[in-house]
Amino acid sequence: MHRFFLPKPYAEEMVISGMDAHHIIDVLRMQPGDTVQVAADDGIRFVGRITGLGRNTVTVQAVEILHDSHEPTVRLALLQGLAKGEKMDWIVQKAVEIGVSDIYPVAMAHSVVRLESGRAEKKIERWQKIAESAAKQSKRDVVPRVHSVLPLDKALEEAACELAVLAYESEDRTGLKAVLQAHEGARSVAVVIGPEGGIATEEADLAKAHGAVAASLGPRILRTETAGLVACVAILYETDNLDL
């Protein structure tokens, strides 16, 4: 069943408009009596029966409140060093699918990409749309937020997680599992991933000064678009959020 997100609190009757209404009417060709899932912005999710179709609106009536949660019990923030090309699109999409709550694009010393303010805003809009689409496809209960591009220290401060993990290729003593086991009570975790050129020494020192713990992701060097997903999946597994 298709899921749609509405930026308004739950009501027994709600109206879907804009591109979602267009998708329901013109792409899915749904009719009155058909059902969809709706996630309101106050966290209530329900099955709604379509009761009316307008020119660009779809009216739905709640018929069943959904109580099962599709969200992890740990809040996971991905602090991703800006990657080039379409890699960031892919990273955002997959991060949302696996359960990441917040995505922070981070301007880092070795980032090939340099985004000026106007271009950065357009990129954030694009990534947020990708996040919404991925949230619908993966039946998330919320649409994860893609934050503004920030330097590393500001991103760590804004994420404000109980545990921050620095995925650092120069760390050869402590693995991610050991870090998680040493902080097993943490209910929010930030993961710092470097861009294609890796994390500069001064950035690693800065992250540690802000409380981040350096961890290895294993004996193989992973690409930037792979490292964040590997780390996040490992965290979800270690915190019993994958049910595998």
Helices and strands as residue ranges (DSSP letters): E 3-6, E 13-17, H 18-22, I 23-27, E 35-40, E 45-53, E 57-66, E 75-81, H 87-98, E 102-107, H 117-137, E 145-146, E 150-151, H 152-159, E 163-167, H 176-182, E 188-193, H 201-209, E 213-215, H 224-238
